[in-house]
């Protein structure tokens, strides 16, 4: 168990007036205990009381190591898995629960402990997780180095003989080449008009001269995610496509330039978005500018027009503006950035100038 992270969680519990909580998200369990468990329909819950009492409730089928550094309370299939939690809960207090905990578990606990005030406790740990420690920063940098290498190999492998789906299906072999065995998210490969759909599902489309190619890729290396997007062109792009590309690149750079401690994330979004609005493409920029990243590809908070959270040293998030003109062209350029004491550091090194492949 990572005691420092637990201390930070308890400190945030006290700040929010939450006496006790349970954490059930597999990624948050991994963050604290260093073990990844997919519980399926079975119960798994880490109980934390602000007085320092910590217990991990889990099914014995998970075959957990007894040296996790936390008291284990195991149950079997068929047992009342909620009763052991209810038995240690303090009555008449505020009790926090993950937003992802299945309702049938929550309802049962509410019936057993009607004197508790239940609240969503996900912000307690989300706010702790959003500031990466030195070990996490090192892992995120390592994951991005791998992603740079994969992007280079991927772009060098593109050809008119390969469909979107073929490129996507072969991508894992590139990650494995560098010791990464898992995607952060299903990769996006989009040619031509397909690139105007930001979350296009790869299909059997082949390249045509002048097509844009969006490559949105990420791998999970040693438990931490990478995420990067580059857009290249197959053959000479049209004048409009060039303008779109240069506008998105300027937007990406403006968002990065705006980052420093104390700046609201919504203002970083605005710095990026204003470039696209001023170029006349505002209605084609249809998503937020970015999202935090770590154990999961999308973590709290977002970098969007309504996000009032401020940038703090240790936060790592994406800057990924895009323009998507239906039936014509789509361009997105995405980097991960680490907020430092004086500004930010871009974690991706793969070039961003307009690139044409033949």
C-alpha positions as CSV (number, residue, x, y, z in Angstrom):
1,X,0.0,0.0,0.0
2,X,1.2,3.5,-0.9
3,X,1.0,5.2,2.5
4,X,1.7,8.7,1.1
5,X,-1.2,8.5,-1.3
6,X,-3.5,7.3,1.5
7,X,-2.4,10.2,3.6
8,X,-3.3,12.6,0.8
9,X,-6.7,11.0,0.4
10,X,-7.4,11.3,4.1
11,X,-6.4,14.9,4.0
12,X,-8.8,15.5,1.2
13,X,-11.5,13.6,3.0
14,X,-11.1,16.0,5.9
15,X,-11.2,19.0,3.6
16,X,-14.6,17.8,2.2
17,X,-16.1,16.7,5.5
18,X,-16.2,13.0,4.6
19,X,-15.6,10.7,7.6
20,X,-15.4,7.4,5.8
21,X,-15.5,6.1,2.2
22,X,-15.0,3.1,0.0
23,X,-13.0,3.1,-3.2
24,X,-14.0,0.5,-5.8
25,X,-12.6,1.7,-9.1
26,X,-9.9,-0.8,-10.3
27,X,-7.7,2.1,-11.4
28,X,-7.9,3.8,-8.0
29,X,-7.3,0.4,-6.2
30,X,-4.2,0.1,-8.4
31,X,-3.1,3.6,-7.5
32,X,-3.2,2.8,-3.8
33,X,-2.4,-0.9,-3.5
34,X,-0.4,-1.5,-6.7
35,X,-2.5,-4.4,-7.8
36,X,-4.9,-4.5,-10.8
37,X,-8.2,-6.4,-10.2
38,X,-11.2,-6.6,-12.5
39,X,-13.9,-7.7,-10.1
40,X,-16.6,-8.3,-12.6
41,X,-19.9,-8.7,-10.8
42,X,-18.2,-9.4,-7.5
43,X,-17.6,-7.0,-4.7
44,X,-14.3,-5.2,-4.2
45,X,-14.0,-2.2,-1.9
46,X,-11.2,-0.4,-0.1
47,X,-12.6,1.2,3.1
48,X,-10.8,4.2,4.5
49,X,-11.8,6.0,7.7
50,X,-10.3,9.4,8.4
51,X,-9.2,8.0,11.8
52,X,-6.7,5.8,9.9
53,X,-8.7,2.6,9.8
54,X,-8.2,0.9,6.4
55,X,-9.6,-2.4,5.2
56,X,-9.8,-4.1,1.8
57,X,-12.9,-6.2,1.2
58,X,-12.6,-8.7,-1.6
59,X,-13.7,-12.1,-2.9
60,X,-11.3,-14.9,-2.1
61,X,-11.4,-15.8,-5.8
62,X,-9.2,-12.8,-6.5
63,X,-6.3,-14.8,-4.9
64,X,-4.7,-11.7,-3.4
65,X,-1.2,-11.5,-1.9
66,X,-1.5,-11.2,1.9
67,X,1.4,-8.7,1.8
68,X,-0.5,-5.8,0.3
69,X,0.1,-3.8,3.4
70,X,-3.6,-3.6,4.3
71,X,-6.0,-5.7,6.4
72,X,-7.8,-8.1,4.1
73,X,-11.5,-9.0,4.7
74,X,-12.4,-11.9,2.4
75,X,-15.7,-13.4,1.5
76,X,-16.9,-16.3,-0.7
77,X,-19.5,-16.5,-3.4
78,X,-22.8,-16.8,-1.7
79,X,-21.8,-14.8,1.4
80,X,-23.4,-11.5,2.3
81,X,-20.5,-9.4,1.0
82,X,-22.0,-6.1,2.3
83,X,-22.4,-7.1,5.9
84,X,-18.7,-7.0,6.8
85,X,-18.6,-3.4,5.4
86,X,-21.8,-2.4,7.3
87,X,-20.4,-3.8,10.5
88,X,-17.5,-1.4,10.7
89,X,-19.3,1.7,9.4
90,X,-19.7,4.5,11.9
91,X,-23.3,5.7,12.1
92,X,-24.5,9.3,11.7
93,X,-21.5,10.3,9.5
94,X,-20.9,11.3,5.9
95,X,-20.0,8.2,3.9
96,X,-18.4,8.5,0.5
97,X,-18.9,6.0,-2.4
98,X,-17.3,5.8,-5.8
99,X,-19.6,7.0,-8.6
100,X,-18.9,3.7,-10.4
101,X,-19.9,1.3,-7.6
102,X,-22.8,-0.8,-8.8
103,X,-26.2,0.4,-7.4
104,X,-27.2,-3.0,-6.1
105,X,-24.2,-2.9,-3.7
106,X,-24.9,0.7,-2.7
107,X,-28.7,0.1,-2.1
108,X,-28.0,-2.9,0.1
109,X,-25.5,-0.8,2.2
110,X,-28.0,2.0,2.4
111,X,-30.7,-0.4,3.7
112,X,-28.3,-1.8,6.3
113,X,-27.0,1.7,7.4
114,X,-29.9,4.1,7.1
115,X,-28.3,6.6,9.4
116,X,-25.4,7.3,7.1
117,X,-25.3,10.3,4.7
118,X,-24.1,8.9,1.4
119,X,-22.2,11.2,-1.0
120,X,-20.2,10.8,-4.2
121,X,-16.6,10.5,-3.1
122,X,-14.9,10.1,-6.5
123,X,-13.7,13.7,-6.4
124,X,-11.7,12.9,-3.2
125,X,-9.4,10.5,-4.9
126,X,-9.7,12.1,-8.4
127,X,-8.2,15.3,-7.0
128,X,-5.4,13.4,-5.4
129,X,-4.7,11.4,-8.5
130,X,-4.6,14.4,-10.8
131,X,-1.2,15.5,-9.3
132,X,1.4,13.0,-10.3
133,X,4.3,12.2,-8.1
134,X,7.9,11.8,-9.4
135,X,7.5,8.1,-10.0
136,X,4.3,8.6,-12.0
137,X,5.9,11.5,-14.0
138,X,8.8,9.2,-14.9
139,X,6.4,6.5,-16.1
140,X,4.3,8.9,-18.2
141,X,7.5,10.2,-19.8
142,X,8.6,6.6,-20.6
143,X,5.2,5.8,-22.1
144,X,5.3,8.9,-24.3
145,X,8.8,8.0,-25.5
146,X,7.4,4.6,-26.6
147,X,4.5,6.4,-28.3
148,X,6.9,8.6,-30.2
149,X,8.7,5.6,-31.5
150,X,5.5,3.8,-32.5
151,X,4.2,6.9,-34.3
152,X,7.4,7.1,-36.3
153,X,7.2,3.5,-37.3
154,X,3.5,3.7,-38.0
155,X,3.8,6.7,-40.4
156,X,6.8,5.1,-42.2
157,X,4.6,2.0,-42.7
158,X,1.6,3.7,-44.3
159,X,0.9,2.9,-48.0
160,X,-2.0,2.9,-50.4
161,X,-2.1,-0.9,-50.1
162,X,-3.1,-0.8,-46.5
163,X,-6.7,0.0,-45.3
164,X,-7.4,1.8,-42.1
165,X,-8.3,-1.5,-40.4
166,X,-5.1,-3.2,-41.6
167,X,-3.0,-0.4,-40.1
168,X,-4.9,-0.5,-36.8
169,X,-4.8,-4.3,-36.7
170,X,-1.0,-4.3,-37.1
171,X,-0.3,-1.6,-34.6
172,X,0.0,-3.7,-31.5
173,X,3.1,-5.4,-33.0
174,X,4.8,-2.0,-33.1
175,X,4.0,-1.4,-29.4
176,X,5.3,-4.9,-28.5
177,X,8.5,-4.1,-30.3
178,X,9.2,-1.5,-27.5
179,X,7.9,-3.6,-24.6
180,X,4.3,-2.2,-24.4
181,X,1.6,-4.9,-24.4
182,X,-1.6,-2.9,-24.1
183,X,-3.4,0.0,-25.8
184,X,-4.4,3.0,-23.8
185,X,-7.5,3.0,-25.9
186,X,-8.6,1.5,-29.3
187,X,-6.4,3.3,-31.9
188,X,-8.0,5.7,-34.4
189,X,-6.9,5.5,-38.0
190,X,-8.9,7.7,-40.3
191,X,-8.4,8.5,-44.0
192,X,-9.8,11.4,-46.0
193,X,-13.4,12.2,-45.3
194,X,-13.5,9.7,-42.4
195,X,-11.1,12.0,-40.5
196,X,-14.0,14.5,-40.2
197,X,-15.4,12.1,-37.5
198,X,-13.3,12.6,-34.4
199,X,-14.0,9.1,-33.1
200,X,-14.1,7.2,-36.4
201,X,-14.1,3.4,-36.2
202,X,-11.4,2.0,-38.5
203,X,-12.9,0.4,-41.6
204,X,-11.8,-0.9,-45.0
205,X,-11.2,2.5,-46.6
206,X,-8.0,2.8,-48.7
207,X,-5.9,6.0,-49.3
208,X,-6.5,8.4,-52.2
209,X,-4.2,11.2,-53.3
210,X,-4.6,14.3,-51.2
211,X,-6.2,12.4,-48.3
212,X,-5.5,13.5,-44.7
213,X,-4.6,10.7,-42.3
214,X,-5.5,11.1,-38.6
215,X,-3.5,8.7,-36.3
216,X,-4.6,8.9,-32.7
217,X,-2.7,6.3,-30.7
218,X,-1.6,5.4,-27.2
219,X,-0.1,2.5,-25.3
220,X,-0.1,1.6,-21.6
221,X,3.6,1.1,-20.5
222,X,4.2,-0.2,-16.9
223,X,0.7,0.8,-15.9
224,X,0.6,4.3,-17.3
225,X,-0.9,5.6,-20.5
226,X,0.3,7.6,-23.5
227,X,-1.9,9.5,-26.0
228,X,-0.8,11.4,-29.1
229,X,-2.4,12.4,-32.4
230,X,-0.6,13.3,-35.6
231,X,-2.2,14.2,-39.0
232,X,-0.3,13.6,-42.2
233,X,-1.2,13.7,-45.9
234,X,-1.0,11.1,-48.7
235,X,0.2,13.2,-51.6
236,X,-0.2,16.9,-52.0
237,X,-3.0,18.3,-49.8
238,X,-5.5,20.9,-51.1
239,X,-5.0,24.6,-50.3
240,X,-7.9,24.3,-47.8
241,X,-6.4,21.3,-46.2
242,X,-3.1,23.1,-45.7
243,X,-5.0,26.1,-44.2
244,X,-6.9,23.7,-41.8
245,X,-3.7,22.0,-40.8
246,X,-1.7,25.2,-40.1
247,X,-4.7,26.6,-38.1
248,X,-4.8,23.4,-35.9
249,X,-1.0,23.5,-35.4
250,X,-1.2,27.2,-34.3
251,X,-4.1,26.3,-32.0
252,X,-2.1,23.4,-30.5
253,X,0.9,25.7,-29.9
254,X,-1.3,28.5,-28.4
255,X,-2.8,26.1,-25.9
256,X,0.6,24.9,-24.8
257,X,1.9,28.4,-24.5
258,X,-1.0,29.3,-22.2
259,X,-0.1,26.6,-19.6
260,X,1.4,27.7,-16.3
261,X,0.5,27.1,-12.7
262,X,-2.6,29.1,-11.6
263,X,-4.2,29.4,-15.0
264,X,-7.7,28.0,-15.3
265,X,-8.1,25.0,-17.6
266,X,-11.0,26.8,-19.3
267,X,-8.7,29.6,-20.2
268,X,-6.2,27.2,-21.7
269,X,-9.1,25.8,-23.7
270,X,-10.0,29.4,-24.8
271,X,-6.4,30.1,-25.9
272,X,-6.5,27.1,-28.2
273,X,-10.1,27.6,-29.3
274,X,-9.7,31.3,-30.1
275,X,-7.2,30.5,-32.9
276,X,-9.7,28.3,-34.6
277,X,-12.6,30.7,-34.1
278,X,-10.6,33.6,-35.5
279,X,-9.7,31.5,-38.6
280,X,-13.4,30.9,-39.2
281,X,-13.5,27.3,-38.3
282,X,-15.1,27.5,-34.9
283,X,-18.1,25.4,-35.7
284,X,-15.9,22.6,-36.8
285,X,-14.0,22.3,-33.5
286,X,-16.5,20.0,-31.7
287,X,-14.7,18.7,-28.6
288,X,-12.8,19.9,-25.5
289,X,-9.2,20.8,-25.8
290,X,-7.9,18.1,-23.6
291,X,-8.1,15.7,-20.6
292,X,-5.9,14.6,-17.7
293,X,-4.1,11.2,-18.1
294,X,-2.3,8.7,-15.9
295,X,-3.4,5.1,-15.1
296,X,-6.4,5.8,-17.3
297,X,-6.3,7.6,-20.6
298,X,-9.1,10.0,-19.5
299,X,-8.9,11.2,-16.0
300,X,-10.1,14.2,-14.0
301,X,-10.1,17.0,-14.9
302,X,-10.9,18.0,-18.5
303,X,-9.5,21.0,-20.3
304,X,-12.7,22.4,-21.6
305,X,-14.7,25.6,-21.8
306,X,-16.5,25.0,-18.5
307,X,-13.6,23.6,-16.4
308,X,-12.7,26.0,-13.6
309,X,-9.9,23.8,-12.1
310,X,-6.5,25.5,-12.2
311,X,-3.3,24.1,-13.6
312,X,-1.0,22.8,-10.9
313,X,2.5,21.4,-11.0
314,X,2.4,17.7,-11.5
315,X,-0.7,17.6,-13.7
316,X,-0.4,15.9,-17.0
317,X,-3.0,16.5,-19.7
318,X,-3.5,16.6,-23.4
319,X,-3.7,19.6,-25.8
320,X,-5.6,18.3,-28.8
321,X,-7.4,20.8,-30.9
322,X,-9.0,19.7,-34.1
323,X,-11.0,20.9,-37.1
324,X,-13.5,18.5,-38.8
325,X,-15.2,19.5,-42.0
326,X,-17.8,16.9,-43.0
327,X,-17.1,15.2,-46.3
328,X,-13.7,17.0,-46.8
329,X,-11.0,16.9,-44.2
330,X,-10.2,16.3,-40.5
331,X,-7.1,17.4,-38.7
332,X,-6.2,16.9,-35.0
333,X,-2.8,17.5,-33.4
334,X,-2.3,16.2,-29.8
335,X,0.5,16.3,-27.3
336,X,0.7,15.5,-23.6
337,X,2.0,18.2,-21.4
338,X,3.4,18.2,-17.8
339,X,2.7,21.3,-15.8
340,X,5.9,22.5,-14.2
341,X,6.6,25.2,-11.6
342,X,7.1,27.8,-14.3
343,X,5.1,26.6,-17.3
344,X,4.9,23.2,-18.9
345,X,7.0,20.5,-20.6
346,X,5.7,18.7,-23.7
347,X,6.1,15.0,-23.4
348,X,5.9,14.2,-27.1
349,X,8.8,14.7,-29.4
350,X,7.5,13.5,-32.8
351,X,7.5,16.5,-35.2
352,X,4.3,18.5,-35.9
353,X,5.1,20.3,-39.1
354,X,3.0,19.3,-42.1
355,X,4.2,16.0,-43.5
356,X,3.4,14.5,-46.9
357,X,3.9,10.8,-47.5
358,X,4.0,9.2,-51.0
